[in-house]
Amino acid sequence: MEKLLYAAELVQEDGAYKLVVQDVVRDTVQVTPVPKSAVDRLPTFLSVLSSKLDPAPARGRR
């Protein structure tokens, strides 16, 4: 059985990016500004992370 622990969203507002992370267990939210350069590298970072942690094909949650 899956249990959601954290939920994250990358939001663009007025040309700025922010990462919104909700801790579902503790019912808290943290918001952190993210530079565009990090946003541009995010797909590459996720791909590398996925390949190191789980060599099986990634399963997306949608």
N, C-alpha and C positions, 0 to 999 in steps of 0.2 A: 504494500500500500504506500503510495506517495504522500508525503506531507510537505506542503509549501512552507519553507522557512524564511526565504527572502524573495522579494520581487524588486526588479530594477527596471528603470526607464531612462532613456537618454532623450532629453527634451531640448528643442530649440525654441528660444523665445527672444524676439527682437535681435536676431543675429548672434546671440550668445547661446552656449550649450551648457546644460547642467545635467548631472547624474542624480537621479532620485532613487534612493534605496529604502525600501520598507522592510523592517524587521517584523515579520508577521507574528512571531512568538511573543516578542516584547511590546508589540504595538507602538513602534517608534518609526520615525522617518528621518533620514539624513539627506541633505541636499549639498552637492559639491559642484562648483564650477569646473568645467572641463575645457581645455583649449582645443581649438579646431584641429590642430596638428594631431592631438590624441584621438579625436573623433575619426580623422582620416585613416589612422593606423588601426582602428578597432577591429575591422574584419581580419586583418593579418594576425593581430594578437590573438583573437579568438580561435583562429585556425591552428596556430602554433600550440596554444594551450590545449585545445581539443586533441591534437595529435599526440601530445606528450602524456595526457591523462588517460585517454581512451582511444586506442588505435582502431577501434571499430568505427564505422560510419556514424556521424553525429545524428542524433535524433532531436529534431526541433520541437519546441513546445509552442503551439499557436492556439 
